């Protein structure tokens, strides 16, 4: 049986991972800090706000499709586009890191 992996839409955004951290004794212990960068911004110095919002929307949609909503939390700063993603399961955290 062949399993097809679902990857993020790299045409819309790319992810630069800054750090990972494990916090013991909390509900969502596995944390990743990353910046979500719209691809249009890397190709064009004057990227539009619409492209930025579209990339953030697509990123959140990809997270919801891949992982159960009760096992993940995500906060994205609108100005810097830095996302803090917390996972309940170590497997989901490792899956996110390997896919990006």
LINKAKA-V998225 format. One record per pair of residues at least 24 apart in sequence whose ideal C-beta (glycine too) atoms are under 10 Angstrom apart, sorted by sequence separation. I is the first residue (numbers start at 1). J is the second residue. If there is no record, write none. Layout:
BEGIN
i,j
I,J
I,J
END
This chain:
BEGIN
i,j
12,36
13,37
14,38
36,60
59,83
68,92
72,96
13,38
14,39
34,59
53,78
56,81
67,92
12,38
13,39
52,78
55,81
59,85
66,92
67,93
12,39
13,40
14,41
56,83
8,36
11,39
12,40
13,41
14,42
67,95
10,39
11,40
13,42
52,81
63,92
66,95
67,96
9,39
66,96
63,96
66,99
62,96
62,99
13,51
62,100
12,51
13,52
36,76
41,81
13,54
14,55
35,76
36,77
12,54
13,55
28,70
30,72
31,73
32,74
34,76
35,77
12,55
13,56
27,70
28,71
38,81
12,56
13,57
15,59
27,71
28,72
36,80
37,81
12,57
13,58
28,73
35,80
36,81
9,55
12,58
13,59
27,73
35,81
36,82
11,58
12,59
15,62
34,81
35,82
36,83
34,82
35,83
9,58
12,61
13,62
33,82
34,83
8,58
9,59
12,62
33,83
34,84
8,59
32,83
33,84
34,85
9,61
32,84
33,85
9,62
31,84
32,85
8,62
31,85
32,86
7,62
8,63
30,85
31,86
32,87
6,62
30,86
31,87
28,85
29,86
30,87
8,66
28,86
29,87
30,88
6,65
7,66
27,86
28,87
29,88
30,89
6,66
26,86
28,88
29,89
30,90
27,88
28,89
29,90
30,91
32,93
26,88
30,92
31,93
34,96
21,84
23,86
30,93
34,97
18,82
29,93
30,94
32,96
16,81
18,83
20,85
21,86
28,93
32,97
16,82
17,83
18,84
30,96
34,100
30,97
13,81
15,83
17,85
22,90
32,100
15,85
22,93
20,93
20,94
20,96
20,97
17,96
17,97
15,96
15,97
17,100
15,99
16,100
15,100
14,100
8,96
5,95
10,100
8,99
7,99
8,100
5,98
6,99
7,100
5,99
END
